[in-house]
Amino acid sequence: MSFRRALALAACGLAGGSVLFSAVAVGKQPARGGDAEPRPGGSAAAVPPASAPAGTGGYWDSNWDRREPLALINLKKKNQETGEEELASRLDHCKAKATRHIFLIRHSQYNLDGRADKDRTLTPLGREQAELTGHRLASLGLKFDQIIHSSMTRATETTEIISKHLPGVKKISTDLLREGAPIEPDPPVSHWKPEAVYYEDGARIEAAFRNFIHRADAKQEEDSYEIFVCHANVIRYIVCRALQFPPEGWLRMSLNNGSITHLVIRPNGRVALRTLGDTGFMPPDKITRT
């Protein structure tokens, strides 16, 4: 199952969904030579060398979220109707000003014997883990803006416990963050999923990435701190995509239950990984990975 095929489904839209996102292929290299996009001041956009394979982290695509100011302006209209001064003003109007802090929380330990999602509730230890995660988040002293969580039972229950430590923070449930198989892993594993699963889940999880992981809107004045409670596969895929690492490498990472992964997205679109799967705040006998 190729990544491009999964994106082809995503570009056609998700059945029953309302999310809107760009259909530009992930990892597509910027145009070279005469097709390079002009920058203010006359310089061309930086392009990778011809030998750099797309999507391998060999270069940084500054317009990865399609929110570079130049990408938000109709240059043809500018050339016909406006001058350079107005272009500069419009570019400034489209520039992000704030930093987004994304906290990706893996759900706590849950009952693996449940046949249906509603039966896969948190174990007693899982509830303790969620309490510890909530306490850790509260101890950071940050003004969290919202908690967006997967609609699956284990993520919803984890969110409810965490939210007790963060009173007043609104909670939003979404199906986009449900667990799934994002893309066929490399190296491959024989016990993993059939091709059709990647085709369906991959489009949804890619849609979640495009919908939630991007630089701040130009209207956002202050830095934001947002919590996403979801699943290991989803988080690992998001980390690979955000850092522009090959997304097929998501299975090379491992995340504990209740762990905290912290991504930072700067106004210029640059992304940093502050922590990956942190559970240092939990006693060793409370740490699990199921």
C-alpha positions in Angstrom: 0.0 0.0 0.0 1.7 3.3 -1.0 1.4 6.5 0.9 0.3 8.3 -2.3 -2.7 6.0 -2.6 -3.8 6.8 0.9 -3.5 10.5 0.1 -5.5 10.0 -3.0 -8.4 8.9 -0.8 -7.9 11.8 1.5 -8.0 14.3 -1.3 -11.4 13.0 -2.4 -12.8 13.8 1.0 -13.8 11.7 4.0 -17.3 10.2 4.0 -19.5 11.8 6.6 -16.7 14.2 7.7 -16.5 17.9 7.6 -12.8 18.6 7.7 -11.3 20.4 4.8 -7.6 20.1 3.9 -5.2 20.6 1.0 -4.8 17.8 -1.5 -1.1 18.5 -2.1 0.9 15.3 -1.8 3.0 14.9 1.3 6.7 15.0 0.7 6.3 16.6 -2.7 9.4 18.5 -3.6 9.2 22.2 -4.4 9.4 23.1 -8.1 12.9 23.7 -9.4 14.5 26.1 -11.7 12.1 28.6 -13.3 9.2 27.2 -11.4 10.6 28.2 -8.0 8.2 30.4 -6.1 9.4 34.1 -5.8 10.1 35.6 -2.4 9.7 39.2 -1.3 12.8 41.0 -2.4 13.2 38.9 -5.5 14.9 35.8 -4.2 13.7 32.3 -5.2 12.5 29.8 -2.7 15.1 27.4 -1.5 14.9 24.1 -3.2 16.5 20.8 -2.3 19.3 19.3 -4.5 18.0 17.0 -7.2 19.4 14.0 -5.4 17.4 14.6 -2.2 14.5 12.1 -2.1 11.1 13.5 -1.1 10.0 12.9 2.4 13.3 11.6 3.8 14.1 14.7 5.9 16.9 15.8 3.6 15.5 19.3 3.4 12.9 21.4 5.2 9.8 22.3 3.4 8.9 25.7 5.0 5.4 25.5 3.5 4.6 22.1 4.9 1.3 23.2 6.3 0.4 25.4 3.3 0.3 28.5 5.6 3.4 30.3 4.3 2.2 33.9 3.7 3.0 33.7 0.0 0.9 30.6 -0.3 -2.1 32.4 1.1 -2.0 35.3 -1.5 -3.2 35.3 -5.1 0.0 36.5 -6.8 -1.7 36.8 -10.2 -4.1 39.3 -8.7 -1.2 41.1 -7.1 0.7 41.5 -10.4 -2.4 42.9 -12.1 -3.9 45.2 -9.5 -1.4 46.0 -6.7 2.1 47.2 -6.1 5.0 45.9 -4.0 4.0 48.0 -1.0 0.6 46.5 -0.9 2.0 43.0 -1.3 4.3 43.5 1.7 1.3 44.7 3.7 -0.8 41.7 2.7 2.1 39.3 3.5 2.4 40.8 6.9 -1.3 40.4 7.4 -1.0 36.7 6.7 2.0 36.0 8.9 1.5 34.0 12.1 2.5 35.8 15.3 2.0 33.2 18.0 3.6 29.8 18.9 1.5 26.7 19.3 2.4 24.1 21.9 0.9 20.7 21.2 0.8 18.2 24.0 0.0 14.7 22.6 -1.1 12.3 25.4 -1.4 8.6 24.9 -4.4 7.1 26.7 -3.9 5.1 29.9 -3.8 1.3 30.2 -7.1 -0.3 29.3 -8.9 -3.6 29.3 -7.5 -5.5 26.3 -10.2 -8.3 26.7 -13.0 -6.0 25.7 -14.7 -7.2 22.5 -16.2 -3.8 21.5 -14.8 -0.3 22.0 -17.3 0.4 24.8 -15.9 -2.6 26.7 -12.3 -1.4 26.5 -12.4 0.7 29.6 -9.5 1.8 31.7 -8.0 -0.6 34.2 -7.6 0.5 37.8 -3.9 1.1 37.0 -4.9 3.0 33.9 -7.0 5.4 36.0 -4.0 5.9 38.3 -1.9 6.7 35.3 -4.4 9.3 34.0 -4.4 10.9 37.4 -0.6 11.2 37.3 -0.7 12.6 33.8 -3.3 15.1 34.8 -1.3 16.2 37.8 1.8 16.5 35.7 0.1 18.7 33.2 -1.4 20.9 35.9 2.0 21.3 37.6 3.4 22.9 34.4 1.5 26.1 35.3 0.3 26.6 31.7 -2.9 28.1 30.6 -4.3 25.3 28.4 -6.7 26.4 25.8 -8.5 23.1 25.0 -8.4 19.3 25.2 -9.2 17.5 21.9 -9.6 13.8 22.3 -10.3 10.7 20.4 -13.9 9.5 20.6 -12.7 6.0 21.6 -13.6 4.9 25.1 -10.1 4.6 26.5 -9.2 8.1 25.3 -12.5 9.6 26.5 -12.0 8.2 30.0 -8.4 9.3 30.1 -9.6 12.8 29.1 -12.2 12.9 31.8 -9.7 12.1 34.5 -7.1 14.5 33.2 -9.6 17.3 32.9 -10.3 17.2 36.7 -6.9 18.6 37.1 -7.5 21.3 34.6 -10.8 22.9 35.5 -12.5 25.1 33.0 -10.5 23.8 30.0 -13.0 22.9 27.2 -13.1 19.3 25.9 -13.8 18.4 22.2 -14.3 14.9 20.9 -13.4 13.9 17.4 -13.4 10.7 15.3 -10.3 11.8 13.4 -8.0 10.9 16.3 -9.3 7.3 16.7 -6.7 4.6 16.6 -5.8 3.0 13.3 -3.0 2.0 11.0 -1.6 5.2 9.5 0.7 3.8 6.8 2.5 0.6 6.1 5.6 0.6 8.3 9.2 0.3 7.0 10.8 -2.1 7.8 7.6 -4.2 7.3 6.2 -6.5 10.0 4.5 -9.7 9.0 2.0 -9.6 11.8 0.6 -6.1 11.0 -2.4 -5.0 9.0 -3.7 -5.8 5.5 -3.4 -3.2 2.8 -7.0 -2.1 2.9 -6.7 -1.1 6.5 -3.9 1.3 5.7 -5.9 2.7 2.8 -8.8 3.6 5.0 -7.2 4.5 8.3 -4.3 6.3 6.7 -6.5 8.9 5.0 -8.3 9.7 8.2 -5.2 10.0 10.3 -3.5 12.2 7.6 -6.7 14.3 7.7 -6.2 14.6 11.5 -2.7 15.8 11.0 -3.6 18.4 8.4 -6.6 19.6 10.5 -4.8 19.9 13.9 -1.1 20.3 13.3 -0.1 23.6 11.7 1.3 27.0 12.6 -1.0 29.4 14.4 -3.6 31.4 12.5 -2.6 35.0 11.7 -5.4 36.2 13.9 -4.0 34.4 17.0 -2.2 37.0 19.1 -1.0 34.9 22.1 0.8 31.6 22.3 -1.5 28.6 22.8 -1.2 25.4 24.8 -3.4 22.5 23.5 -3.8 18.9 24.6 -4.6 16.0 22.3 -5.5 12.7 24.0 -5.3 9.9 21.5 -3.4 6.8 20.6 0.2 5.6 20.1 -0.1 5.0 16.3 -1.7 8.4 15.7 0.9 10.2 17.9 3.9 8.5 16.3 2.6 9.3 12.8 2.0 12.9 13.8 5.5 13.2 15.1 7.1 11.8 11.9 5.0 14.1 9.7 5.5 17.2 11.9 9.3 16.7 11.9 9.3 15.8 8.2 10.8 12.4 8.9 9.7 9.5 6.7 6.2 8.7 8.0 6.8 5.0 7.3 9.1 5.0 10.3 6.4 5.5 12.8 6.6 2.0 14.2 10.2 2.4 15.1 9.1 4.5 18.2 7.4 3.2 21.3 5.1 5.1 23.7 4.1 4.3 27.3 0.5 4.7 28.5 -0.3 8.2 29.8 2.9 9.5 28.2 3.4 13.2 27.2 4.8 14.2 23.8 5.4 17.9 23.3 5.6 19.6 19.9 6.3 23.3 19.4 5.2 25.0 16.1 6.8 28.5 15.7 5.2 31.3 13.7 7.7 30.7 10.8 6.5 27.1 10.6 9.5 25.5 12.2 8.8 22.6 14.4 10.6 21.3 17.5 10.1 18.1 19.5 10.5 19.0 23.2 9.7 15.6 24.7 8.7 12.2 23.2 6.7 9.8 25.3 7.7 11.3 28.7 6.6 9.2 31.7 9.3 10.3 34.1 6.7 11.7 36.4 5.3 8.2 37.0 6.7 5.7 39.6 8.4 2.8 37.8 5.7 0.4 39.0 3.0 2.5 37.3 4.6 2.5 33.8 3.0 0.2 31.2 3.0 0.0 27.4 -0.1 -1.8 26.1 
